[in-house]
């Protein structure tokens, strides 16, 4: 009669390992027998944790991009403020000269009025470019608005190339690209509801008139045709008459009173 060798923890473990190497499909059965459901679910939970970490990293990268864009906008505004300060000094110098000689006063006053009007218009475009994204963010249901083109932030090279290509392909009329570049402010954003990319053409004026409304509508339509994406139109200013308000409503142009 053959005597069975004495089993020890070491010999039993070696025997189990040898059997599993011969029958690897039995490993999962052994794990299920040895481990609780909580431990068996660890790999799936680790996978979900890894996916969450990836999403967090993507969100952080997106926020860092937003911060850089805001920093660039602040630098542009600082440069514009410097230009305005220079214009004010020039106006002060003109006034002093008028006081000193009193010659050709009417002509000088006319020139000063023109300079002041230009200065007001420029200042309104600057302040409007800063305030409009936040206003449209709420009223148009947009998110992540970015200034694509403004007085001191010309359109980037890639965006311009796409615009020129659209004209070459006949998607927009000849000269329409130059028309778009005269828009006071162009924004690019996402709709909150479906994350669809939209463009917004904004015309800014002290007193909004019919010409501003027409230009905003036409330039928004050019953007829509050039980039094959939704484009909205808006006008902004210090005031608007009832007649112009009705015209804007009929053309689907949003009015923003600053």
Secondary structure, DSSP 4 states (H G I P E B T S, - for coil): -PPPPPP-HHHHHHHHHHHHHH-GGGHHHHHHHHS-HHHHTHHHHHHHHHHHHHHHHHHHHHHHHHHHHHHHHHHHHHHHHHHHHHHHHHHHHHHHHHHHH-TTHHHHHHHHHHHHHHHHHHHHHHHHHHHHHHHHHHHTTEEEEEEEEBTTBPPPHHHHHHHHHHHHTTSS-TTHHHHHHT-SEEEEEEETTT--EEEEEEEEEEEE-HHHHHHHHHHHHHHHHHHTSEEEEEEEEEEE-HHHHHHHHHHTEEEEE-
